[in-house]
Amino acid sequence: MDSGIHLAVAAVVRDERGRVLVVRRGHPPSEDRWAFPGGRVEAGESPAGALRREIREECGIEVDVGPLLFVAQIATPEQEFAILDFGCHMTAGTLVAGDDSRESRFLTEEALYHRRLAAGMASAVRARRIRAYLEWPEL
């Protein structure tokens, strides 16, 4: 396993119909599974700057980064991540699958649960602050 914990960010973006933006990952970790879009924070980047860059690269859209909603720690056999999930608002662009994703789409809560989710996604979607941000009912 890599030494140290890598910092990553993810965007929780809600559309006007109450759906959440997710991507089907194109590379490990969690290849071919669905997750909030995002990625690693590079040296010298702020979490918000990294998130704006990652969303542009993965989804072709621009976002305003809002509040921190959830923190997850995910470990794979190769590496460990601390993932900061931020509420975001789409401001421009057209949704497309970018360099690290096979698909990008807005899904309802019900449709999301019928997908193979990446590690930590089920916990994140059950988190009270994320559900409140998405305006989904509490579980």
DAWOGI-V747935 format. One record per pair of residues at least 12 apart in sequence whose ideal C-beta (glycine too) atoms are under 7 Angstrom apart, sorted by sequence separation. I is the first residue (numbers start at 0). J is the second residue. D is the distance in Angstrom with one decimal. If there is no record, write none. Layout:
I,J,D + I,J,D
This chain:
21,33,4.8 + 22,34,6.4 + 21,34,6.4 + 37,50,6.2 + 51,64,6.5 + 70,83,5.8 + 71,84,7.0 + 111,124,6.6 + 125,138,5.8 + 21,35,6.2 + 22,36,4.6 + 50,64,5.4 + 38,53,4.1 + 69,84,4.1 + 20,36,6.3 + 37,53,5.1 + 67,83,6.0 + 68,84,5.0 + 36,53,6.7 + 47,64,4.2 + 68,85,6.4 + 36,54,5.6 + 67,85,5.7 + 68,86,5.3 + 66,85,6.8 + 65,85,6.2 + 66,86,5.1 + 36,57,4.6 + 64,85,5.2 + 65,86,4.1 + 36,58,5.3 + 65,87,6.0 + 64,87,5.5 + 65,88,6.4 + 11,35,5.8 + 63,87,6.5 + 9,34,7.0 + 10,35,5.8 + 62,87,4.1 + 63,88,4.7 + 9,35,3.9 + 10,36,5.5 + 62,88,6.3 + 9,36,6.7 + 10,37,5.7 + 62,89,5.6 + 63,90,5.6 + 108,135,5.5 + 9,37,3.4 + 62,90,6.2 + 8,37,4.8 + 60,89,5.3 + 61,90,4.9 + 7,37,6.2 + 61,91,4.2 + 7,38,6.1 + 60,91,6.7 + 61,92,5.2 + 7,39,5.1 + 8,40,6.0 + 60,92,3.5 + 7,40,6.5 + 59,92,5.2 + 5,39,5.8 + 6,40,4.4 + 59,93,5.9 + 60,94,5.9 + 22,57,5.8 + 50,85,6.0 + 59,94,6.2 + 22,58,6.8 + 58,94,5.8 + 59,95,4.0 + 46,83,5.6 + 58,95,6.8 + 82,119,6.8 + 8,46,5.0 + 20,58,6.9 + 59,97,5.9 + 58,97,5.9 + 84,123,5.9 + 10,50,5.8 + 57,97,4.3 + 8,49,5.3 + 56,97,5.0 + 57,98,6.9 + 8,50,4.3 + 56,98,5.5 + 57,99,5.3 + 56,99,6.9 + 57,100,5.0 + 10,54,5.3 + 8,53,6.7 + 58,103,4.7 + 73,118,5.0 + 84,129,6.6 + 57,103,6.8 + 73,119,4.8 + 86,132,4.5 + 28,75,4.6 + 71,119,4.3 + 35,84,6.3 + 12,62,6.4 + 71,122,6.6 + 10,62,6.0 + 71,123,6.0 + 69,123,5.3 + 11,68,5.8 + 69,126,4.6 + 68,126,6.9 + 69,128,6.1 + 68,128,4.4 + 69,129,5.4 + 38,99,6.6 + 68,129,5.0 + 36,100,6.8 + 68,132,5.6 + 36,103,6.8 + 5,78,6.0 + 7,80,4.9 + 9,82,5.7 + 11,84,5.6 + 26,99,5.8 + 5,79,6.9 + 8,82,7.0 + 11,85,6.7 + 25,99,5.4 + 4,79,4.9 + 5,80,5.0 + 6,81,5.6 + 7,82,4.6 + 8,83,5.1 + 9,84,4.8 + 10,85,6.2 + 11,86,5.2 + 12,87,4.8 + 24,99,6.9 + 25,100,5.3 + 0,76,6.6 + 1,77,6.2 + 4,80,6.6 + 11,87,6.4 + 24,100,6.2 + 25,101,4.7 + 0,77,6.2 + 1,78,4.2 + 4,81,5.2 + 8,85,6.5 + 10,87,4.2 + 12,89,5.6 + 23,100,6.2 + 0,78,6.4 + 22,100,3.8 + 23,101,4.5 + 0,79,6.9 + 23,102,4.2 + 22,102,6.6 + 22,103,4.9 + 33,114,4.3 + 33,115,6.6 + 21,104,6.7 + 32,115,4.9 + 33,116,5.4 + 34,117,3.7 + 32,116,5.9 + 33,117,6.4 + 20,105,5.5 + 21,106,5.7 + 32,117,4.1 + 19,105,6.6 + 34,120,5.4 + 18,105,3.8 + 19,106,6.2 + 33,120,6.8 + 18,106,5.6 + 29,117,3.5 + 18,107,5.3 + 29,118,5.7 + 21,111,6.6 + 14,105,4.8 + 19,111,6.7 + 24,117,6.3 + 19,133,5.7 + 17,133,7.0 + 17,134,6.0 + 11,129,5.7 + 13,132,6.9 + 13,133,5.0 + 11,132,5.9 + 13,134,6.9 + 11,133,6.9
